[in-house]
Amino acid sequence: MEKKNFIGHLASWLNWQRFTFSLTLIFFLTGILFPFYWMVSSSFKSKAEIGGREPVYIPSELRLDAYKELFDPNNESFQNFGQNILNTFQVAVPTTIIAVILAVLGAYAIARLRFKGKEALLNSILMIYLFPGVLLIIPLFAMLAQVADKLGFNVQDNLAVLIFTYLAQTLPVALYMLTNYFRTIPDEIEQAGLIDGCSRFEVIWRITLPLAIPALVSVGIYTFMIAWNEFLYALVFLNSPDMFTMPIKINTIFNDPTPRPHVVMAASTIMTIPIVTLFLAMERFLTEGLTAGGVKG
């Protein structure tokens, strides 16, 4: 029997269905991965390479000039980007924790407790999320400014105030997602816990939350991603460069009179890597949170 070479094996394996699927997969992978590659590679390019008429796909050498400008205090154009990273973490992490805790309590109440107007409440919560953020920013700012005048704190350059505004954006969808997930958990499991002498909070802690870990992770990542990438509210509430989050700082560098696109790409790379890493590390929980129910067989 004659042995087939690689081309022969490929020809015998390939059919129109597999060819179409492979072509579509290559197209989507290229569309997703190439912009990320271009961003990372451009952070190592020189100004001539990144600003020339002919595209340079591979930098001639791995220059660290852009990263030195972001992090090296001895650089004449030092951007102190480390402080912006810290500010972003100080906003995104508390927003995620508070949103998940409040969403767990609210979603459990809607999913398990009986009271009038429950469905209307859930639908109204989702409707709030449908409004663009730009419509809420003026009422939120006016309300917080009045509260700040009475309590004696500054609404500008206040990360705690920014966290509160992010909760207004993230809580509605977190409540809706967790409510639907809690409804998939059989009520009989919780009733057995109550019969065994557990309080309602002990049932939530010992029974409901362990079953809802995939949903909690999904909601947490979604909330963290919103707070990590948010631009509009941070632009309105933050004025001092030392308080800027990463999206505002990147916009500031981009709008500088002296164009430095390689620095913008370097900052964007640093901002993107934690989100990509988080998604890859939590991929299993994300899949379960979107597809699995509460009963494990």
N, C-alpha and C positions, 0 to 999 in steps of 0.2 A: 504494500500500500504506500502510495507516494505521500511523503510528508509535506504539509502545507507550511508556507512561510507566513510571516505576520500579515501580509496583505491578504493572503488566502483565507486565513482565520477571520480576519476582519470582514471580508466579503461574505463569508458564510454566516457570520453572526448578524450582520447588519441587514435590516429590512426598513421599509418606509416608516413604520411606527417608531422603531428605535432611532432612526436617523432624525425624524422630526423632534423626538424627545431630546436627543443629544444636542441638536442645534438650538433648541429653545433653552436648554440648561446652560449652554455655553454663552448664549446671548444675555441671560439674566445674571450669570456669574460675572461676566465682563462688565455689565452695567453697574453691579454692586461693588465689585472689588477694584475696578480700575480707578474710580474717583478717590477711593481710600489710598491706593498706591500713589496716585498723583499728588495727593496732599502730603503724604509722608516723604516721598522723594523730593518734592519741591522745598521742603524745609531744610534740605541739605544742599540746595543749589545756590549758585552765586546770583547776584542781581542781573548779570548779563544773561545767564542761562534761563532764568525764570521770566525775564522781560523781553527776550529776543523774539523776532518774528517767527523763526523756526522752532517748533517745540522740541525740547530736550527731555527725552523719556528717562534717561539714566544720567544722574549727575556725574561729572568727571571725577569728583572726589567727595567724600563725606565731610562737608564743612559743618562746623559747629557754631558758626558765627551767630545764627539766629537764636540758638539755645543759650549762648553766652549773653546775648542782649537781654534775654528774658530772666536769667538767673545769676549772672556774674555781677556783683556790686562794683567791680573795677571797670566794667564796660562803660564807655562814655554815654551810651544810650540805654542804660540799665532800666528795665521796666518793672522790677520787683514783682514778677509774676507769681512767685511763691506765695505772697500775701493774698493774691487774687484766688489762688487755688484753695488756700485756707478759708477764705471768706465763703467760697462756694460750698465747701464741706460743712461749714458752720450753719449754712442755710439749708442745704439739701438733706443732711442726716436728721436734724430735729424735725423737719417737715415730714419726712417719711415715717419716723417713729410716732409722732403725734397723730398723723393721719391714719395710720394703721390701727392704733389703739382706739381712737374715736370711731373709726369705721367698724371695728369689731363690735363695740358696744351697741352702736346704732343699728347695724345690719342684723345683729342677733335679736334685737328687740322687734324689728320689723318682721323677721322671718319666723319668730317663735311666739311672741306675745300677741294677744288679741285686743285690739282697740279700734274704735271707729275711725274711718278715714285713712286706714293703713296703706291701701293701694294708691289712694290719691296723694299721700305724702311721698311714697316712693316715686311715683311718676313726676311729681313736682320737683323732687330733688334732681331727677335726670334732666328735666326741662331747663333747670338752672345751668347745667353744664352745656346746654346747646347754645347759650348766649355767648357771643365772642367776648374774650377777655377785655377788649378795649371798651366795651359798654359798661363794665363793672369798675373800671379803674378810677373814674371820676367820683362816683358815689363812695367807693371805698376810701379814697384819699380824703374827701370832705368829711366823712364820718370819723376817720382816724385822726384827722387834724383837730376836730372838736374835742375828741376824747383826750388827745395829747395836751390841749390847752388847759383842760380841767384837772388832769392828773400831773401835769408838769414834766412831761418828757417830750423829746423831739421826734417828730415823725420822719424826718429826713435822716439819712445815714444811720438808720437803726435796723440792724439785722433781725431783731425780734419782731418788729413791725412787718418786715418783708416776709418772714415765716408765716405770720397771720394771713397776709394776702395770698400766699401760696396755698394755704389750707382752703381758702375760698374756691380755688380752682381744682384742687385734687380730691377733696372730701366727697363731692357728689358722685363722681364715677367710682370712687373706692366703695362707698356705701352700696351703690347699685351692684357692683361686681360681687361683693361679699354676701349681699342678701341672696342673690341667686344661687350662690354656692352653698350657703347654710341651708337652703331649702332642699338641697339634694341629700343632706345628711338625715337618715331616718330618725324621726322623733322618738321612736321606741328606745333607741340607745340612750338618749338623755333621760327618758322617763325611768329607765332601769337605774340610772345613777341617782335620781331623786329618791326613788324607793329605797335605795341602799343607804340613804341618809346624807347624801351630798347636798350642799346648798346650790343655788342657781349659779353663783360665781365659781364654785368648785366644779360644777358640770361643764361650764364654759372652759375652764382652765385644763381639766383633766381629760375631757372627752371631745368637746367640739374643736378646740384649737389644734390638738394633734391631728385630727382628721382633715383640718382645713389648712395645713401647712402649705401645700402647693398654691392654694388661692392667696394666702397671706404673702407668700414670696412674690407672686405675680403682681399683686396690688402694691407691695413695697417697691419693687423694681420700677413699676409704672410711675408711682409717685416720685421716686428718687430721680427718674429720668426727666420728669417735668420740672422739678426744682433745679436740677443740674443745668438744664438747657434754657431756662426761662430768661427772656430778654426784656420784654416790655415793662413789666412791673419794676424790675431792678433798675431800668433806665430812669423811671419816674421817681423812685424812692431813694436812689443813691446818687449823691453829688460828689463826694470826696473820692479821689483816685485810690486812697488807701482802703476804701470800703467796697470798691468795685468787685463784682463777681466776674468770672472768666468771660462770659459772653459780652459784658460791657467793656471789659479791657480789650478784648479782641477787636471790637468795633472801634474803640479809641485808636488802637494801633493802625487799623485799616484806614481811618479817616485822617491820619497824620499828614501834614503837608509834604513830608518826605516819604514817598512810597517805599514800603518795605514788605512786599508780599511774602518773602521767605519767612519773615518773622510771624506774619499772620498764619502761615501754614504750620509753623512749628507750634504756635500756641494752640491752633485747632487740633493738631495731632495729640498734644498733651491732654486736651479736653476730651477727646474722643476715646482714647485708650481705656480709661476706667469703665466707661459704659459698655464698650465691646467686651472687655474682660468679665464684667458682671453678667452680661447676657450669656456668654459662653460657659461660665461657672455654674449658672443657675438654669441652664437650658432644660434639664430634666424636670425641675420643679415648675418651670413655665409651661411646659407641655402638659403636665399633669393638672396644673391649675386651670388650664383652658378646656381640657377634655374629660377629666376624670370626675366621678361622682364621689359620694361619701362612703359607699359600700365597697370594701376591698374583698375580692374573692380569692 
